[in-house]
């Protein structure tokens, strides 16, 4: 299914991040850390700052979670994206 966000919205597929120390000790799951990075899946027509397949850092409490089929996506405004990971 092809989906296109409207206006200045962006669909993000969150990265599955497991926080751990440099020595490999897995830390307690922190939703803020694990839900603050992802890959842009689709962008609205008013978005020029990011493009599809960009890896981004975003404000963890702002995106809304939606499920389309078996895929979990986050819907965020482009203003909620704070950086592009290169």
C-alpha positions in Angstrom: 0.0 0.0 0.0 1.3 3.4 -1.0 0.7 6.2 1.5 1.4 9.9 1.2 1.2 12.4 4.1 -0.5 15.7 3.7 0.9 19.2 4.2 4.0 19.4 6.4 3.8 15.9 7.8 6.3 13.1 7.6 6.0 9.3 8.1 8.9 7.8 10.0 9.7 4.2 10.5 11.3 4.1 14.0 14.7 2.4 14.5 14.7 -0.5 16.9 17.3 0.8 19.3 18.4 -1.2 22.4 20.3 1.0 24.7 23.5 -0.6 26.0 26.9 0.5 27.4 30.1 0.3 25.4 30.9 -3.0 27.1 27.7 -4.5 25.9 25.5 -4.3 29.0 21.9 -3.9 27.9 20.2 -1.1 29.8 16.6 -0.9 30.8 14.3 -0.1 27.9 13.9 3.7 27.6 11.1 4.6 25.3 12.4 8.1 24.8 15.7 6.8 23.5 14.3 4.1 21.3 11.6 6.3 19.8 13.8 9.3 18.9 15.4 8.0 15.7 14.1 6.6 12.5 14.0 6.5 8.7 11.7 8.8 6.7 9.3 6.7 4.7 7.2 9.4 3.1 7.0 13.2 3.1 4.2 15.6 2.5 4.2 18.1 -0.4 5.1 21.1 1.8 8.3 19.4 3.2 11.6 20.4 1.7 14.0 19.9 4.7 14.0 16.1 4.5 13.5 13.4 1.9 12.5 9.8 1.8 15.1 7.4 3.2 16.8 10.1 5.4 17.8 8.9 8.8 16.5 11.5 11.3 16.4 12.4 15.0 13.1 13.8 16.2 11.4 14.9 19.4 10.4 11.7 21.1 7.1 12.8 22.6 5.6 14.5 19.5 5.0 11.8 16.8 1.8 9.8 16.8 2.0 6.1 16.2 -0.1 4.5 13.5 -0.2 0.9 12.3 -0.7 0.2 8.6 -0.8 -3.5 7.9 2.0 -5.0 9.9 4.1 -1.8 9.8 4.3 0.7 12.7 4.9 4.2 11.5 5.2 7.5 13.3 3.5 10.6 12.0 5.4 13.8 12.8 5.4 17.4 11.7 8.6 18.5 9.9 9.2 20.9 12.8 9.5 17.9 15.2 12.5 16.7 13.3 15.7 18.1 14.9 18.4 16.6 12.7 19.4 14.3 9.8 21.9 11.5 10.6 24.6 11.2 7.9 
